[in-house]
Amino acid sequence: MKETQLLKGVLDGCVLKVIGKREIYGYELVQYLKENGFPTIVGGTVYPLLQKLEKQGLIVSRLKPSKEGPDRKYFSLTNDGSIYLEEFTVQWYGLTEKVQHILEEE
């Protein structure tokens, strides 16, 4: 089984957690994920996810000027995004506890 199949339902929560720490733009987010355990993640996965999360009202974007070129779209968490992230975190720890229990059974 490929990691990407397992990651599908989890990436939303990971992205929201990163965005919840600080306002961030897309490329910076991709690089952060690569440096923090997701070396195969690509913009083609992250950018549509950001659009989906924004459409759902979990994040908002705003354009900010960049010294290196065109304006960048920065993302931040909404109140709904914070609530979703809290629920995701509770569900994640509950799920990992159950899976770990089963995997460690004799």
N, C-alpha and C positions, 0 to 999 in steps of 0.2 A: 504494500500500500504506500502510495506517495504521501509525503508530508502535506502537500498542497490540499489533498482531500480532507485531512484532519483540520487543517488551518482555516478552511472556509468559514465556519461558524464562529471562529475565535478571533479572526483578524479585526472585525468591527470593534470588539472590546479593547484589543490592544491599541488600535489607532485612536480610539476615544481617550484611552488612558494617557497616551503621549500628548495628544492635543490638550487634554485637561491640565497637564503640567505647565504648558506655555503655548502661546500663540506660535504657529509654525506654518511654513509654506510647503507645498507638495514635494518638491525635490528634496528639501531638507528632511522631511518625514521619511521618504524612501531611504535616504542615507542613514538616518537614525535606526530604522528597522534593520537594515543590512548590518550595521555595526553592533546590533544588540540581539543577534541570534537568528536572523532571517536573511541569510546571504543570497538567497535565490529570489527575493522579492523584487518586483519590477514596477516601474511607473504604470504599465498597462494594467496592473492589478490595483494599485493604490488610487490612481486618479478616478476611475469609475466608482470606487468605494467612497471616496470623498464626495463625489456628486450625489450618490445615493444617501449618504448620511446628512448632507445639507438639505436634500429634498425632504427627508424625514423630519427635519427640524432639530436634529441632534447637534449640529454644528452650524456656524455661520462663517461667512468669508468677507474679507474686505481687502481692497487693493492698497498696497503701500509701495512707495517709490523704492527702487533698488539702485545702489551705487554702481552695480555691475551691468546694468542693462534695463530691460523693460520692467514695469511695475510687477510686483509679485502678489499673488493671492494668498493671504494668510488666513488660517482657520483657527477658530476658538470654539469652545464648548458652550452650548446653551444650557438653560436650567433643565430642559428635557433630556439633554445629553448627559448631564450629571446624574440625573435619576436613572437613566438607562445604564450608565456605567456602574452605579451602585448595585443595581439588580444583576447585571452581568457578573460582577465580582462575587456576589453571594452564590449565584448559580455555578460559577466556575469552580469555586472552592468546594461546593457540595459535590459536583460531578467528579472532580479529580480525587476527592476522598473515596468515593464509591469505586472508581476505576482502580485506584491504588490498592484498595482492599481486595478486590477480585484478583488483580495481577499478583499480589503477594501471598494469596492463599496457597496452602500446601495441597 
